[in-house]
């Protein structure tokens, strides 16, 4: 028996109605109270009728009554207002506080189902039964998971905002840089965005060569001799920009090219980022004005400069192919940068329009493809859009992996 199961039983009133304390007084649960996830009693502001008196206060839950003394609650002032001690098994008498024993007071099958879930060896505990959950219940829970996912991501956005004194344009730039790098180069892109502020790039946004020179130069990718005219121009421009803004270059070895599709090479992504800045300038202000993902994707519809039509790396010519920022990459940026930033903006400014729009953008974006989403599909749950895939990722990482079935609405349905 675990306390978390007893919390679940108590909170959802899954116990007999005819209850008595171990002292023989009738117990009527008027209000269970609300779950306390901080220090102190487990449920706060409960209302319990014990005998002929209505008590208001807190409820503490333990597997055994002896846990009260073992946890030293008798000496803790935070527990002075506990009106009921709820235990699975009353193994010792705790003086001065009414005790309710739950052993034999709830459906044993409920605990059996719970044990089967937490003991499951499948990829998620309910993989064989999740498809049985009614569609409305499943969709409403995924909506909740999508909001939780955005709220979690907005915490990371807030940390960036605090670091750059709430500069929304710079924050979007940093988010875009991070997610342009994918998992392989995201840390290198993040380092570069910290070395080279957006405000510095914006000062020369009208000159694509200078923007490229600063990005490639600070990335450490312009070191060494070059035989081609374009990289030589970049070197000259970077020398001037470096002196003007006191720029610092990062080590070139931070960048990874192995086992990557050439279209995802950091050189191509940096060239595309330069075009985004050159074409849009203050991008966040334009993203805020967009009302559909189609409008956002139009902002992202850029192609790397002409040199990159025949190159993936400096000095290595290839067959001609323009390097567009593709649909898949635009989707990644909308899901991971645009939507969380708009959600954060709406929360901070108390403008629900932007929170709703962030959800709308996710709904209008194609479903992501990864192993977790494929596993859900194999279990009978198909995602229709990016909002649902983001919800599934949150559900898996925060609930399923940790076997928090008792806190999951889908698990709640299946357990009962």
N, C-alpha and C positions, 0 to 999 in steps of 0.2 A: 504494500500500500504506500502511495506517495501523497504528500500534502497537496500537490497540484491537482490530483484527482478529487480530493475532498473539496478544494476551492470550487471546482467545476460543479460538483454535486450541490454544494451550498448555494452558489450563485444562481443556478438554474432551477432551484427548488425541486430537485429530483429525489426527495426523501419523503417518508411517510408523513401524512398530515397529523396523525395522532401521536404527538411527541411529548415526552416527559424528561425532566432533568433526572440525574441519578438520585436526587433527593426526593423524587416523586411529584414535583410540581409540573402542572400542565404548561406546555410551551407552544406559543403561536407566533410564527414568523410574520410580522407585519411588513417589514422592509429588511432585506438581507444586508443593506449597506453597499458601498461601492469599494471595489478592489483597490487596495493600497499597494503600489509597487515600490514604495520607498520604505525606510525603516519605520518600525512601529507595528501596531496591530494589523491583521490581514484585511479586515473589512471595517470601513469607517462609517459613522453616522447611520448605524442600523437602528431599527425599532423592533423590540421583542416583547411580547406579552408573556410574562412569567407569573403563573398563578393569577392573582387579581390585580397585578401591577403592570403598567406599560413602562418599559425601560427604553431610554434612548442613549446610545453610546456605541462602543466598538465591539467587534467580535474577533476573537483569536482562534485559529484552527491548528490542531496538531494531530499527528497520527496517534500518539499516546498522551494521556494526561500528564505523565511524568515529564514530558518535554517542556512543560511550563517552568518547572524548577531547573531543569537541565539547561535551559536557555536564559536563566536568571531573570525572568520577567517579574518575579516577585520583588526585585529591587530596582526595577526600571519605572520611573515616573510616567513614561509614555503609555504604560499599560494600566494606569490607575483607573481609567474610564472604560475598561473592558466589562461589558455587562453579561457576556456569555462565552464560555470556553467550549468550543465544539471539537470533539475528538472522535477518532475512529474506535479507539479502545480505551476504556477507563481502567488503567492499571494501578493508579494511586489516587487518593483523594486530595484535591487541591483546596485548601481551606479558603473561605471568603469569596468564592466566585462560583456561580451556578455552572454546572457542566452538563452538556448534552452529548450522549454517546450515539454515534451513527452506525455502529456495527449491527448488521441485520436490518437496517432501516431504509435500504435502497435496493433496487433491482440488481441482483448479482450478475446478470447477463451484461449489464452496462460495464462493470469492471472487467469482465471477461473480454468484451470487445475492445476495451481500452488496452488491455495487456497484449492482445493480438496485434493492435496497431503499433504500439511502441516496440514490440519485439519483431516486427516485420523486417525481412532482409531485402525486400524489393526496393526499387529506386526511390519511391515514396511509399509511406505506409498504406495508402488507400489506392494504389495503382490499379488494383483489380476491381475496385468498386466505385471509383470517383465518377465514372460515366453514369451511374445510377442516380446521382443527385439531380433533382429537378432543375430544368434549364433556367428558370427564373432565379432560383436560389444561387445557382452557379454564377450567372451573369452579374447579379447584384453584388456578390462577394468579390468577383474580379474587378468591378468598378471600385470597390473599397480598396482593393490591393493596388490598383493603379494610382489612386490618390495617395496612399501610403508611400508608394514608390517615388512619386513626385515630391512629397514632403521630405523624404530621406535625401533625395538628390538636392533639394533646395538648401539643406544644411551645408552641403559641400559648396554650393554657390555662395552662401552667406559667408563662409570662411574666406573665399576669394574676394568677395566684396569688402570685407573688413580689412583685408590686406592692402587693397588698392583704393581705400577711402571712398567706397561706393561709386566707383566709376563704372557705369553699366556698359559702356562701349569697350573698355579694356577687359571687362569680365567676359563679354561675349567672345572677344578675340582670343582670350586664354582658353575658353572652353572649346572653341573651334579648333585651335591649334592642338589641344590634347587629343581630340577625337579624330582629327585628320591623321594622327600618328598610329591609330588603331592600337592594339595591345602591344605590338612589337616595339613601336617607337614613341608611345605616348609620354613616357617620362622625359625623353630627349626633347620632344616638342614643348612640353611644359617648361623645361629648363630654359629653352630658347625664348619662350614668351615672357619669362621673368627677366631674362637678360635684355630683351629688346621690347620696351613698352610700346603699346599701341599709339600713344601720343607722338612718339618719335617717328613712327612710320607715317602717321597721318600728316605730318608736316610736309612730306614729300609724296603724298598719295597721287598727285597729278603726274608724277614721273615714274613710270613703271620700272625703268632700269634702276633707278635709285632705290625703290622699294625692294626689288629683287636683290640688289647688291647688299642691302642691310640684312635681309633675311639669310641669304647664303653666306655672307661674310661672318655674321655672328654665330651661324651654325658651324663655322670652321671648315666649310666646304670649298673655300676659295684659296686654300693654301697650295703651294707648289706651282710649277711652271705649266702654262697652258699654251697650246699652239693655235687654238681657235680664237677668232676675233671676239665672239660674244663673252666667254669667260674672262678674257683680258679686259674688256670694257667693265665687267662687274668688279674686277680687282681694282681698277683705277677709281671707280665710283666709291667702292667700299673704303679705300684709303682716305678719300675726302670725307666721307660720312663718319668714319671712325675718329678722325681728328676733330670734326665738328661737334659730335655728340659724346665723345669719350667712350665709344662702344668697346665691348669686350667680346672676344670670340670663345666659344666652347670647344672642347676637343672633338675633332672630326670622328674619332673612333667611337663616340657615343651613338652614332647612327648605325642602324642595322639594315643590310640589304639582302642577306642570305635567306633563302627559303621564303621569299616574298614574290608576289606577282609584280612584274615591273611597273604596272600602273599604280601600285601602292608605294613605290620607292619614295623615300623622303624628299628627294630632289624634285620629283613631280608634284608632290603635295605642297612643297614650299612655293613652287612656281605658280600653282593654282591659288594659294593663299595670297600671294602678291597681287594676282589679278582681282581677287575678291576685294582687297583694300583699294586698289587702283580704281576699280569700277564703282564701288559703293561708298567709299569714305566711311562715314559714321553708320555702320551697318545696323546697329541695334535700333536706332530711331526708325529705320525702314522696316525692320522686322516687326516692331511694335505696330506699325500702320497696316501690316499685312492682315488680311481677314481669312485667307485660305492657305493651305500648304502649297498650292500652285503658285501663289504670289511669292512665297518664300523661296521656292525652288527656282523661280525666275531670277531672284537675287543671286542664287548659288550657281546659276548657269554660266560658268566661265570656262575658258580654255587657256592652258598655259601658253606662254609666248612662243613665237615661231621657231626658235632654236630647238624647243622640246618636241616639235613635230617629228624630228629625226634623231632624238636622243632620249635616253632614260637616265643617263649619268653623264657628267662632264667628260668630253673627249672620246666618247664611244658612240659613233654614228650607228643608226639603225634604219630600217625601212620607215617610210613616211607614215605617220599616224598622229593626227591631232589629239592632244591630251585633255579631253573634256573632264570636268568634275561630274562624274556619272550620277545616275538616278540612285543607285545603291548608297553611294557616299552621301548624297543629299539627305537621304532618309536617316542615315546614321547621325548626321549633324542635327537634324530636326528633333530626333528622339532624345539625344544625349546633351545637346547644347541649347537649342532654341526653346523647346517645351519647358525644361526645368527653369530656365532663366525667366521666361514669361510668367511661370507659376510663382516664382520667388518675387518678381516685380509686383504681381497682383497682391500677394500676401503682405508685403512690406507697405504698399500704398493703399491697402484695403480696397482694391478695385477688382471685384469678382470677375469682371469682363475678361481680364488677362488670365486668370486661373481657368475660367471656362474655355478660353481660346487655346490654352496649352493642351487641355484634354481633347478639344476638337482637332487640333493638329495631329495628335497621336492617333485619333480615330481615322483621320484621312490618310495616314501613312501606312504603307504595306507592312504586313506582319514580318517580324524578324525571323531569321533562320539560324538556329543553333541546336545543340544536342538536347538542351532542356526542353525546348519547344517541340522537338521531334518526339521526345519521351511522352510528353502530354498528349500529342497526337496519337501515339500508339496506345495510350490508355483511353482513347475515345474523346479527347477534348481538343478540338481544332480551334486555332486562333484565327480571327477574321482580320485583325489589324494590329498596329503597333501598340495601341493602348492595351489590348488583351495580352500581347506577348510580354509587355513590361509588367503587367499584373502577374502573369505566370512566373516570371523571373523572381519577382518579389515574394510570391507565395512559396516558391521552392526554397529560396535562400533564407528567408526569415522564419517560415513556419515548417515546411516539410523536412528540411535538413535537420532541424532542431527537434523534430517530432513534437511540435506544439499543436497537436491535433485537437486538444481540448479548447484552444483559443481560436480555432478555425471553424467558420460556419459550415464548411463542407464536412469536416470531421464531426462536428456536432450532429449533423443530420445522419451521417453514417453510423455513428456510435449508438444512436437511439433507434 
